């Protein structure tokens, strides 16, 4: 725990299930990623959208969608055959409310198996059925894009009510992908200092507040405890143009309220690949099947300027950290989607593996093997493993030249 500005004790152990196990997952949760595996040739890229039949491990679930009105009463799009994929879910539609997601595979429609059925027959089966469309859908690591979690960062003014400090103070706020709101004294403190406070937003009450007589104020009432936070999306400095001032403050207010509302009502469903990595953490290192690289690596702890040794397993874009070769479970790991791998010199070490994220808001990691040749082996393997994942927008763009079967439902 740490003491906040209001002299209260705050629990810092507020993380997602994955991060409780020592995994760094923020970049994975910041965007939609799809898995293409080893199929990197133009004909097969991306594998996630490939028609080629292959055995997969599918997690099945049933969704029931109430028929609405209009030309597309259920609110989703399907494409391809064998398998038939959900490639679009309309915002605020019955399909979205039922939990249908982009990347789902149609397994059965109204009780009839459609895995070997032509696209048009499956669409007619749905249209001719009852007003409650019942579908069994499945998802697997290679066809199911993850859903980004909300994040937001920027300066806000926070009302302070302690006996010593009163009034509004400008602070740097960071809403993490796990739904926890961190704040720091300055922007430069993020990533270097412990936050002044951490608040879990799930289940909190968020809304605009007019009781203080100040514009652009919103409040947050966490589910646990009897405390109320007040935030203000205005600037301390008087701006010359009041029109611009009001516009910027309104945008900031909307931006934060939207992000916080998504954190208050999170969707509790792991991506299939997340389930796989959680399962792998329970296995001994050598029980993870077909690793892409394994061996000793030292990781730099930048807060203490020391190198910590791990026995590491690399598999499908995830680097697992174990204390030793015989340790179980894994101590944690790193989700590598989007990271850039390079060889750098750092301090007295001439050859260090740098894992650099695509955005400065995420952490950079430094690893070092036993010697230069081992470093090169790891660099080659890390690059290949990261290359198995594509941002969803790139995967769709790469695939658009293919003739499509599609139906709006």
Secondary structure, DSSP 4 states (H G I P E B T S, - for coil): -EE-TTS-EE------HHHHTTEE-HHHHHS-EEE-TT--STTT--GGG---------EEEEEEEE--SSSSSS-EEEE-SSS-EEEEE-TTSHHHHHT--TTPEEEEETTEE-TTS-HHHHHHHHHTS-SEEEEEEEE-TTT-PPPPPP-EEEEEEEEEESSS-EEEEEEEEEE-TTSEEEEESSGGGTTTS--SEEEE-TT-EEEE--TTS-TTEEEEE-SSSS--EEEE-S-SSPPS-HHHHHHHHHHHHHHHHHHHHHHHT------HHHHHHHHHHTS-GGGSTT-SEEEEEEEEETTTTEEEEEEEEEETTEEEEESSTT--S--EEEE-TT-EEEEEEETTEEEEEEEE-SSTTSPPEEEE-SSHHHHHHHHHHHHHHHTTEEEHHHHHHHHTTS---EEE-
